[in-house]
Amino acid sequence: MNIRVLRIELRRSVAPWAGAVVLTSALALLYLISGPWWRGTTAWTAQLTSMALWTRGLLFYLWPLTVGLGALQGLRDHRSKMSELLTSTPRPARHRAAVLTSATAITLASAFALLVLAGVVQVLANTGYTHLGWLPIALVGALSLVAGAVLGMGVGRALPSALTPPLLTMGAFAFAALMHMSLGRTETTTAAGVPSSEPNRVSLLSPGVEEVRDVLVTLSASVHVGQTIWLLGLAATGFALLLAARPRARLIALTPVLAGAAVALLVLPSDPRRMYVVDEAAAELVCDGPVCVARTHQERLADVAGPGKKALRLLHEALGDRAPVSVRENTAVVPEGSVPRWSRETVLFDFDDEGVRTAQGEALTRGLVGKGLVPGCAPVGWSSVGTDTLARAVAVGWILGDFRAPTGTWPEGLRREADAEARPVWRELRTLPRAEQLSRINAMRAAALSCEGDAFDALNGGASR
């Protein structure tokens, strides 16, 4: 390819503007809007996999924009009334198409690479865990933008109308939305009877991904392969449309996208648990005695080890042989809406849990004691301020000898109500004989760990509330 011609194309085409729109709009959204990509362990600057998935999530709107900008580029010859002149030149049409698509591919891939690089630099400043598992996620994202733009160019050349770019952009937006709202979702019900929905293989034809909910979750290899096949089919159809001069040739140009979709649907997994999978290397446990965290959070082990060991000692002094013997970050990933399962021998915690998220020292010890007594039975992905929270406050107060109302993100009025309801139960519990106290605590813990019954009701002697 003539480098001089490519430089001229880069200066005079829409390609540089497309790259600028992708980069500036993505950075503006990430930095100017306080969204879930800034919160918790799944923040886009916390871990490499989360960063790659959040940048892929931006393709919900970046991809339709590149499709529309590609269509605008495809109208250039028609707008300049040069189509007949170009067909009369000896230079093959495929050479002109190759230069045009190369310029667009270079700018879009570079823009997405700069976006990812901005995330990588921040992640490396926040964590010591590095790996290359995020790279396929980012590469498929860059390919999505290139394939969308090439498809847009081909459609713009085949349908040379001023309405083509806006209509194609809206159609791409509708496609991406439907893949993640209805066509790409399967309605289901969890084992606990909670209505939910989960992605199906059709949703993976969309360039975007699901919202990042767990730092240990990544896309499987079969997803990368299937999406790559589908995107290459899109790009091939776009390039073929750039070359097609007759209606029959344009119909034949649709073959790659149809074949790519058919092959991709055979390769893409049908089971949601094989789409978004646990990164086994990131979930590997790193331990300091009985206290363990996932490798992805290995730099936080030193902060957790001391409070974790103290929490185990306090629990053993209070519960004896019934006390847990280890503290471990919960690396199990279960479907949203499922009732969690807890262990009697292990205190399972998550760095996003209330009482653990920002706690250190004594506050962290208190939070881990609470997780060992009443870990919480709210369905996965749901928030709860119910009786489990009251039971945890009472039980922790019983272990440590002082009652504290629930803190954190609770509104002040709700915190006062919780204090007024739970503090009398704590006071009553402390006045009972030691054997009765321990009996109620054991009954509470049995209900809390099995998620059957009311843990706070057990502390209250089984009295109806």
Residue pairs with C-beta under 8 A, 6 or more apart in sequence:
1 98
1 99
1 102
2 99
5 99
6 99
6 102
6 103
9 15
9 99
9 100
9 102
9 103
10 16
10 103
10 106
10 107
13 73
13 76
13 100
13 103
13 104
14 69
14 70
14 72
14 73
14 76
14 104
15 73
15 103
15 104
15 106
15 107
15 108
16 107
17 69
18 65
18 66
18 69
18 70
18 73
18 104
18 107
18 108
18 111
18 149
19 107
19 108
19 110
19 111
20 111
21 65
21 69
22 62
22 65
22 66
22 108
22 111
22 112
22 115
22 145
23 111
23 112
23 114
23 115
25 61
25 62
25 65
26 55
26 58
26 62
26 115
27 115
27 118
29 35
29 58
30 37
30 44
30 54
30 58
36 42
36 211
36 212
37 43
37 44
37 54
37 57
37 212
38 44
38 45
40 46
40 351
40 352
40 357
41 47
41 50
41 215
41 297
41 350
41 351
41 352
42 50
42 212
42 213
42 214
42 215
42 352
43 50
44 50
44 51
44 54
44 55
44 119
45 51
45 119
45 122
45 123
45 126
46 123
46 126
46 127
46 215
47 123
47 127
47 129
47 215
47 282
47 296
48 120
48 123
48 127
48 129
48 130
48 131
48 133
48 134
49 131
49 133
49 134
49 137
49 215
49 217
49 218
49 279
49 282
50 212
50 215
51 116
51 119
51 120
51 122
51 123
51 134
52 116
52 119
52 134
52 135
52 137
52 138
52 141
53 137
53 209
53 212
53 218
53 219
54 119
54 212
55 112
55 115
55 116
55 119
55 138
55 141
56 137
56 138
56 140
56 141
56 207
56 208
56 209
57 208
57 209
57 211
57 212
58 115
58 208
59 141
59 144
59 145
59 176
59 207
59 208
60 176
60 177
60 180
60 206
60 207
60 208
61 173
61 176
62 145
63 144
63 145
63 148
63 172
63 176
63 207
63 208
64 148
64 169
64 170
64 172
64 173
64 175
64 176
65 169
66 108
66 145
66 148
66 149
66 152
67 148
67 149
67 151
67 152
67 168
67 169
67 172
68 152
68 165
68 166
68 168
68 169
68 172
69 149
69 152
69 165
70 104
70 148
70 149
70 150
70 151
70 152
70 153
70 156
70 238
71 152
71 153
71 155
71 156
71 164
71 165
71 168
71 169
72 152
72 156
72 165
73 100
73 104
73 149
73 152
73 153
73 156
74 152
74 153
74 154
74 155
74 156
74 157
74 158
74 160
74 164
74 242
75 156
75 157
75 160
75 161
75 162
75 164
75 165
77 83
77 86
77 157
78 157
78 160
86 93
86 96
87 93
87 245
93 242
93 243
93 245
94 243
97 239
97 242
97 243
100 153
100 242
101 149
101 150
101 153
101 238
101 239
101 242
104 146
104 149
104 150
104 153
105 146
105 149
105 150
108 142
108 145
108 146
108 149
109 142
109 145
109 146
111 145
112 138
112 141
112 142
112 145
113 138
113 142
116 138
116 141
124 130
127 296
127 299
128 298
128 299
129 282
129 295
129 296
129 297
129 298
129 299
131 281
131 282
133 218
133 279
133 281
133 282
134 218
136 219
136 221
136 224
137 209
137 218
137 219
137 224
140 224
140 227
140 228
140 231
141 207
143 228
143 231
143 232
143 235
144 207
144 227
144 231
145 207
146 235
147 231
147 232
147 234
147 235
147 238
148 172
148 207
148 234
149 238
150 234
150 235
150 238
150 239
150 242
151 234
151 235
151 237
151 238
151 241
151 257
152 165
152 168
152 238
153 238
153 241
153 242
154 237
154 238
154 239
154 240
154 241
154 242
154 253
155 164
155 168
155 238
155 241
156 164
156 165
156 168
157 241
157 242
158 241
158 244
158 250
158 253
175 206
176 206
176 207
176 208
178 184
179 202
179 203
179 205
179 206
179 208
180 199
180 203
180 206
180 208
180 210
183 202
183 203
184 199
184 200
184 202
184 203
184 204
184 205
184 206
185 197
185 198
185 199
185 200
185 203
186 197
186 198
186 199
186 200
187 195
187 196
187 197
188 195
188 196
188 197
188 198
189 195
189 196
190 196
190 335
190 337
190 338
190 339
190 379
191 338
191 339
192 337
192 338
192 339
192 379
194 337
194 338
194 379
195 337
196 335
196 336
196 337
198 272
198 335
199 210
199 272
199 275
199 276
200 270
200 272
201 226
201 265
201 268
201 269
201 270
201 275
202 265
204 223
204 226
204 227
204 264
204 268
204 275
205 227
205 230
205 261
205 264
205 265
207 231
209 219
210 276
213 336
213 381
214 333
215 282
215 296
215 297
216 278
216 279
216 282
216 283
216 294
216 296
216 331
216 333
217 276
217 277
217 278
217 279
217 333
218 276
218 277
218 278
218 279
218 282
219 275
219 276
219 277
220 269
220 274
220 275
220 276
220 277
222 267
222 268
222 269
222 274
223 268
223 269
223 275
225 267
226 264
226 265
226 267
226 268
227 264
227 268
229 260
229 263
229 264
229 267
230 260
230 261
230 264
231 260
232 256
232 260
233 256
233 257
233 258
233 259
233 260
233 261
233 263
233 264
234 256
234 257
234 260
236 256
236 257
236 260
237 253
237 254
237 255
237 256
237 257
237 260
240 249
240 252
240 253
240 255
240 256
241 250
241 253
243 249
243 253
244 250
244 252
244 253
268 275
269 275
272 335
273 335
278 331
278 333
279 296
281 295
282 294
282 295
282 296
283 294
283 295
283 296
283 331
284 294
284 295
285 292
285 293
285 294
285 295
285 328
285 329
285 331
286 292
286 293
286 294
286 295
286 298
286 301
287 301
288 301
288 302
288 305
289 305
289 309
290 308
290 309
290 312
290 325
290 326
290 327
291 301
291 304
291 305
291 308
291 309
291 326
291 327
291 328
292 301
292 326
292 327
292 328
292 329
293 300
293 301
293 304
293 328
293 329
294 329
294 331
297 329
297 351
300 351
303 360
303 364
304 327
304 364
306 361
307 360
307 361
307 362
307 364
307 365
307 368
308 327
308 347
308 365
308 368
309 327
310 365
311 327
311 347
311 365
311 368
311 369
311 372
312 323
312 324
312 325
312 326
312 327
312 347
312 372
314 365
314 369
314 399
314 400
315 323
315 324
315 347
315 369
315 372
315 373
315 399
316 323
318 398
318 399
318 441
319 438
319 441
319 442
319 445
322 344
322 442
322 445
323 372
324 343
324 344
324 345
324 346
324 347
324 372
325 345
325 346
326 345
326 346
326 347
327 346
327 347
327 349
327 368
327 372
328 346
328 347
328 348
328 349
329 348
329 349
329 350
329 351
330 348
330 349
330 350
332 341
334 340
334 341
334 380
335 380
336 379
336 380
336 381
337 379
337 380
337 381
337 382
338 379
338 380
339 377
339 379
339 380
339 451
340 375
340 376
340 377
340 378
340 379
340 380
340 451
341 451
342 348
342 375
342 448
342 449
342 451
343 449
344 445
344 449
347 368
347 371
347 372
347 375
348 371
348 375
349 356
349 367
349 368
349 371
350 356
351 357
353 367
353 371
354 367
354 408
354 409
355 363
355 366
355 367
355 370
355 371
355 408
356 364
356 367
356 368
356 371
357 408
359 366
359 367
366 396
366 400
366 404
369 396
369 399
369 400
370 392
370 393
370 395
370 396
373 391
373 392
373 395
373 396
373 399
373 441
373 444
373 445
373 448
374 388
374 391
374 392
374 395
374 444
374 445
374 448
374 455
375 448
375 449
376 384
376 388
376 389
376 392
376 448
377 384
377 388
377 448
377 451
378 384
378 386
378 388
385 406
385 410
385 414
385 418
387 454
387 455
387 456
387 457
387 465
388 448
388 455
388 456
389 406
389 418
390 406
390 418
390 421
390 422
390 425
390 456
391 444
391 448
391 455
391 456
391 458
391 459
392 406
393 403
393 404
393 405
393 406
393 418
393 422
393 426
394 403
394 422
394 425
394 426
394 429
394 456
394 459
395 441
395 444
395 445
395 459
396 404
397 403
397 404
397 426
398 426
398 429
398 430
398 437
398 441
403 422
403 423
403 426
403 427
405 415
405 416
405 418
405 419
405 422
405 423
406 415
406 418
407 415
410 418
422 456
425 456
425 459
425 460
428 460
429 437
429 440
429 459
430 437
432 440
440 458
440 459
440 461
441 459
443 458
443 459
443 462
444 455
444 456
444 458
444 459
445 455
446 453
446 458
447 453
447 454
447 455
447 457
447 458
448 455
454 465
456 465
457 463
457 464
457 465
